[in-house]
Structures are given as C-alpha cells and as structure tokens.
Amino acid sequence: MDRNIILAIALVSLVSAAMRVLPLLLLSRMRLSFTLQQWLAFIPSGIMTAIVVAEVLHKPAMTPSGLSVYLLAAIIAAVVGALTRSLFATVISGMVAFSVLQLLSGL
C-alpha cells in the first residue's frame, strides 16, 4: 500500500479519536448546572425520535387500504411502549407488528 495512504488513514484516525475524546475529557472536569443536565437528558430521546420519524415518513410502503405499514407498526410500538414502559417490549412489538403487517399486505 502506498505510504501516503497509510499516513492519511492514521491521521484521519487520530483526528476522529481526538474529536470524540477531547470533549469527554474537558466536560468531565466541569460541573454542569442542574438545568443544563436536565436539558441534556432530552438529547438521546430527541435524536431517536428524529431517526424514527424520518424513517416512517420516508418509506411509502402501503397496505391495500392505503395505510402506511411503517406508520401502523410505529403506532403499535408507541402504544405498547406507553403501556409497558419497557424498551424490550416496544422493540419486539414494533418488529412483530411490522412483520405481520407486511405479510398481510403482501409486500
């Protein structure tokens, strides 16, 4: 392999590692306010919501009645999640609902 390619891979790896480690090292020494900690607690759920909503809206797989298979499975998973408050039950119910709906709609 060309020496320049190896050097470029090593440099990119170092920069990537530094971008992940430096904020962690700097923030671990700082005391964050309670309000900021509360605000930061919403980031993971906000990111997950954005990913799921983008995926549900982007996939137009429809049942014969014109309903989105992805949307129906997401609604079922959301209801199970709200009732059980269990991530495991939410994920399993969403996967089963999606599989059954896809099977029934012939997709």
SEKE-659379 format. One line per 5 residues: number of its first residue (from 1); their letters; for each residue z, y, x of C-alpha. Coordinates in nm, 2 decimals. Example, Ala and Ser with C-alpha at 12.3 -4.5 7.8 and 13.67 -1.06 7.14 Angstrom:
// SEKE-659379
1) AS) 0.78/-0.45/1.23 ~ 0.71/-0.11/1.37
***
This chain:
// SEKE-659379
1) MDRNI) 0.00/0.00/0.00 ~ -0.08/0.35/0.12 ~ 0.22/0.53/0.29 ~ 0.17/0.84/0.07 ~ 0.20/0.63/-0.25
6) ILAIA) 0.53/0.47/-0.13 ~ 0.66/0.82/-0.03 ~ 0.56/0.96/-0.37 ~ 0.73/0.68/-0.56 ~ 1.05/0.72/-0.35
11) LVSLV) 1.05/1.10/-0.41 ~ 1.00/1.06/-0.78 ~ 1.28/0.80/-0.80 ~ 1.52/1.04/-0.62 ~ 1.43/1.33/-0.84
16) SAAMR) 1.47/1.12/-1.16 ~ 1.81/0.98/-1.04 ~ 1.93/1.33/-0.95 ~ 1.83/1.47/-1.29 ~ 2.05/1.20/-1.46
21) VLPLL) 2.35/1.20/-1.22 ~ 2.40/1.57/-1.14 ~ 2.47/1.69/-1.50 ~ 2.71/1.40/-1.54 ~ 2.89/1.49/-1.21
26) LLSRM) 2.91/1.86/-1.30 ~ 3.02/1.81/-1.66 ~ 3.29/1.55/-1.57 ~ 3.48/1.82/-1.38 ~ 3.46/2.08/-1.66
31) RLSFT) 3.69/2.09/-1.96 ~ 3.48/2.13/-2.27 ~ 3.62/2.32/-2.57 ~ 3.71/2.12/-2.88 ~ 3.44/2.30/-3.08
36) LQQWL) 3.17/2.21/-2.82 ~ 3.29/1.85/-2.81 ~ 3.26/1.83/-3.19 ~ 2.91/1.98/-3.18 ~ 2.80/1.73/-2.90
41) AFIPS) 2.92/1.44/-3.11 ~ 2.64/1.50/-3.36 ~ 2.36/1.47/-3.10 ~ 2.32/1.09/-3.10 ~ 2.30/1.07/-3.47
46) GIMTA) 2.06/1.36/-3.49 ~ 1.83/1.20/-3.23 ~ 1.84/0.87/-3.41 ~ 1.77/1.04/-3.74 ~ 1.47/1.22/-3.59
51) IVVAE) 1.33/0.90/-3.45 ~ 1.37/0.71/-3.78 ~ 1.22/0.99/-3.99 ~ 0.92/1.03/-3.76 ~ 0.86/0.66/-3.77
56) VLHKP) 0.89/0.63/-4.15 ~ 0.66/0.93/-4.22 ~ 0.41/0.83/-3.96 ~ 0.34/0.48/-4.09 ~ 0.15/0.48/-4.42
61) AMTPS) 0.17/0.11/-4.49 ~ 0.18/0.10/-4.87 ~ 0.27/-0.16/-5.13 ~ 0.02/-0.23/-5.41 ~ 0.21/0.01/-5.63
66) GLSVY) 0.16/0.29/-5.38 ~ 0.51/0.30/-5.23 ~ 0.57/0.30/-4.85 ~ 0.71/-0.03/-4.71 ~ 0.88/0.16/-4.43
71) LLAAI) 1.04/0.41/-4.67 ~ 1.16/0.14/-4.90 ~ 1.31/-0.06/-4.61 ~ 1.47/0.26/-4.48 ~ 1.63/0.34/-4.82
76) IAAVV) 1.77/-0.01/-4.85 ~ 1.91/0.01/-4.50 ~ 2.06/0.35/-4.57 ~ 2.23/0.23/-4.89 ~ 2.37/-0.08/-4.71
81) GALTR) 2.49/0.14/-4.42 ~ 2.66/0.38/-4.66 ~ 2.83/0.10/-4.84 ~ 2.94/-0.12/-4.55 ~ 2.97/0.14/-4.27
86) SLFAT) 2.85/-0.13/-4.04 ~ 2.57/-0.08/-3.79 ~ 2.51/-0.45/-3.77 ~ 2.47/-0.49/-4.15 ~ 2.25/-0.18/-4.16
91) VISGM) 2.01/-0.30/-3.90 ~ 1.99/-0.66/-4.03 ~ 1.94/-0.54/-4.39 ~ 1.67/-0.30/-4.28 ~ 1.49/-0.57/-4.09
96) VAFSV) 1.51/-0.82/-4.37 ~ 1.41/-0.57/-4.63 ~ 1.11/-0.47/-4.42 ~ 1.00/-0.83/-4.36 ~ 1.04/-0.93/-4.73
101) LQLLS) 0.86/-0.61/-4.85 ~ 0.57/-0.67/-4.60 ~ 0.55/-1.03/-4.71 ~ 0.55/-0.95/-5.08 ~ 0.29/-0.67/-5.04
106) GL) 0.06/-0.89/-4.82 ~ 0.04/-0.66/-4.52
***
